[in-house]
Amino acid sequence: MADDARDQELADLRTRLAEAEETLRAIYHGAIDALVVRGPDGPQIFTLRGAQEPYRALVERMHEGALTVAPDGTILYSNRHFAVLLECALEQIIGKPLATFVAPHESAAVAALLTDAAGRSVRRELSLARSDKSMIPVLAAAGPLVVDDMSALLLIVTDLTAQKHSEEIAAAERFARSILEQATDFVLVTDRAGRVTKASWAAERLLNRPLVGQALTEAVPLELATSGAPGGPEAAPDAFLAAVLAGKSFHGLETRIRHDDLAERHFLLSAGPLYDNEAHGIGCILTLTDITDRKRAEEQQTTLVAELNHRVKNILAVVQSVAWQTLSNSPSLAAFKDAFDGRLKAISLAHDILTQIRWGNVELERLVAQSLAPYCDPQRKTKVTWSGPPLSLPAKAVVPLAMVLHELSTNAAKYGAFASKAGSLALTWQLLDNDTSVQLAWTERDGPPLTGDHHAGFGTKLISRVIAYDLRGQADLQFDREGLRCVLSFPMPVERGQGLGPALARIRR
């Protein structure tokens, strides 16, 4: 609708120019006997006693600039409206070249206008130059005229400043509308009363309803938290909006929207006033940027750092306890080195698995396969076997079970099934009590006959204590002559506990 109105306005201007041009030419050539001119003292009737008198009476009362120009471009006559338009005296206009009062970059256009107007009526948009270097957009209509048997040009100039200003405003509105339609962020524009006049597509999509025409505080129920610092935002939405409309700007404020579907979303709020060309406040603009993913990432990072600190402390406690207990139970430095290296490798194996799956759940079969891989004989696939239903272990259960499997494997390599070619190991697990507990059975066969007391070693203590304190279960170790049988029973693991540190610390007692 606005474009249609501007097109009509421009068409009216062109019609007025054409009518003025025809009237002036008709008066000058005697085609009109009299005319009525409306002035400040009311209508005045001018009888045509000669061409110049009524011609000048009319052009002096026109709202457009009127000029008589010689073929070489010299201004022979100008009405007062043209002088007012240029903000200079008539004496400074008459006798000067028309090009003097036109923008320098349009000198070629002026020359073409004068050339074309010598034979027909033409129209051009030009820019007039005032003495202060300011430019005035005008529509110039020119055509041939005879003055005292001498060829001249009639030039009528209409100010297009208001028209151009309207076009600029319309272009700016179209530009702003295009930005809002394409914007992926939440953007609202209000008038000076705080009512929404424009809304981006993203804003209406987020709230799932039209927003234009509503009060900003009703359209977007913000939850603002005041910082308490000087110049900080007011917590009350009405007070916040009043501050923005009064000229205060805010940037990067974290906020939320009171809406059932947006309760878990986080936003960055920026708001500031809007001004017209005279620096008068005409409203404000508000933008929201969704930072929910960033907030979740920050929270996850904080949790991961805390978890990492906890795990590092636990690992250090495990290493310290393993070192101290291994040293106290080793008859020599070489024996300490072998035992300590093996136990560190078990811890390393568990952490390698956890790192590969990013500290998520680990299948028990995967842990068993990697723990027993050094003892498997590719030529005799029956030497080491395992079976059981799928069982997913939480990260905190992986290290304890890896340590237990290492201790059992080390014992088998020294004294049991892995110490002879005929020895074999069968490892099975099952779920009991309606899948609420786990039973894991380690059974060795055909190893060297067991002699002496094998119950007092650090490995045996570690197995019992780790199962009891880290998995809340129990370990039953039976050193039969046919081989070790160890039955581990514990509840289905969950993400809790303090790691191996507490269990190993209790071994010292």
Beta strands, then each sheet from edge to edge (+ up, - down):
strand 1: 34-39
strand 2: 42-47
strand 3: 65-69
strand 4: 75-78
strand 5: 122-129
strand 6: 135-147
strand 7: 150-159
strand 8: 186-191
strand 9: 196-199
strand 10: 222-223
strand 11: 250-257
strand 12: 267-275
strand 13: 281-290
strand 14: 362-363
strand 15: 384-387
strand 16: 392-393
strand 17: 424-432
strand 18: 437-445
strand 19: 474-480
strand 20: 483-491
sheet 1: 1+ 2-
sheet 2: 4+ 3- 7+ 6- 5+
sheet 3: 9+ 8- 13+ 12- 11+ 10-
sheet 4: 14+ 16-
sheet 5: 15+ 17+ 18- 20+ 19-
end
